[in-house]
Amino acid sequence: MKKEVVNEMKEQEYFINMGPQHPSTHGVLRLLLSLDGEIIKNVEPHLGYIHRSIEKMCERDSYKMIVHLTDRMDYLSCHMNNEAVCLSVEKAIELEVSDRVKVIRTIMSELTRLSSHQLWWGVMGMDLGAITSFLYGFRDREMITDIFEETCGARLTMNYNVPGGVMFDIPDNFQTKVKEFITHFRKKLPEYDDLLSNNIIFRSRTEGVGVLSKEDAISYGVTGPSGRASGFSCDIRKQNPYSAYDRVDFKEILYSTGDCFARYKSRIDEMWESMSIIEQLIDNIPEGSAREKTRAVIKLPKGEFYQKVETARGEFGVYIVSDGKKSPYRLKFRSPGFSTLNALNTMAKGSKIADLVAIMSTIDLVIPDIDR
Amino acid sequence: MNNQELKAKIESFGIEITFPEEETQFLTLTVNPSKLHELAKQLKEDNDTSFDYMFCQAGIDWEEYFEVIYHLRSTTHGHEVVVRTQITDRESPTVDSVYNLWKTADFHEREIFDLLGIKFNTHPDLRRIFLDDDWEGFPLRKDYKDDINIVEL
């Protein structure tokens, strides 16, 4: 009798809810895990806890208002999201922005990318049990948010881009402050390597864990640093250069192993590249107007406009279908996190629950970006 | 391959397709929903086209009909194409799923089903993705009315 019970227990698959308030899901995401002992058999994401139907709201709003909504999706890449909408509106009304705007936008984009990766690095360390990394990450991120605050008044949801340029011209000490930050961070980034990259515990928790093959990365549309860690060359800054990316020299970071450590490394390396992009531009910001005049209410011509940009999380697409009125007939956001989350099951199947935390950290999800 | 060559190549598949008259950003083609999966398979598997990456899939309600739009890219050749298909049946709009070609269609098709109510045949797990299972109506349809959740400006 007793023996039978034991056997039954062994064969039984059981379910555990991870989230919606689990710290490592970084927001309100619920994962339904089906487990065999500690081994994950299946991961089923349940979404929609903060679905606001931004796409429906866009059908009601004017184009200048839509820019503000995009901040509330991927709040860590707010500048790039704004830029995507602005670029597609400018393309549609055939408005050419000045070189000054292009360079400012590129510098701000790279600063946003750096601050996003710093936050990611901090919370990733904390997810895996290293509290120090959180403090290091936020210490350096503070300098960037200070620059943002001085430039546009906000620290997180910046709304700095408007169709036709940027909201205000940069302050006088912008260049000095950015250069100060770069000098500071060039010294501090090796500390990140000392603390985590070369740490034996960290390496054994990430190396060979959560492998995603190149074919799967392409098929699932996993882009950004996560996709490039699997060898999928998908950098929009190289593929379709926008703003000032065609006049800077930088490397597209590619790894081939596709495990957690490769995803980690690709972001660390990307921070070096971002700093080099900023350094190339910061001393030669051309003169010109910071904002072209546009109509109070912009009307787009009839047609369809697609614009993609590279955010800190990957390829972000804005697909505007216009019927010639002041608001779009339909607007679709292709958000990078949505596609990346789709591949989570493939990455996590067969690994342990503790590994899922590492996988979740390295794919760097922002939940409002997924739920929209 | 440039757009002209690509156009000739896709026409040589022998599937009935139409091209729009006005100029578009990407090479665009429209196909009947019944032929969609056949065309998609050819586009992905032919070595000259090899569209292996679907970067966007969207649905639109045009009131008279629904439209599903597939944005495709080839990672080997670097060319892009937009495939559109129009579904006139408003009561139960249905089109074949492309999940077996591009796995990203899993979430994208669930989203389109959730917000527009377009069903995808042979999708492995078609159910609402954002809204509750007992939600009534499809919010992105133009005739959707919700006095509580939608604030008009």
Interface residues (C-beta under 8 A of the other chain):
Chain A: L47 G48 H51 S53 E55 K56 R60 D61 D216 I218 S219 Y220 G221 F232 S233 C234 Q239 G303 E304 F305 Y306 K308 E315 G317 Y319 V321 Y329 R330 K332 R334 F338 S339 L341 N342 A343 D371
Chain B: E22 T24 Q25 F26 D52 Y53 M54 F55 C56 A58 I60 D61 I69 H71 T75 G78 W102 K103 T104 D106 F107 H108 E111 L115 I129 F130 L131 D132 P139 L140 I150 E152 L153
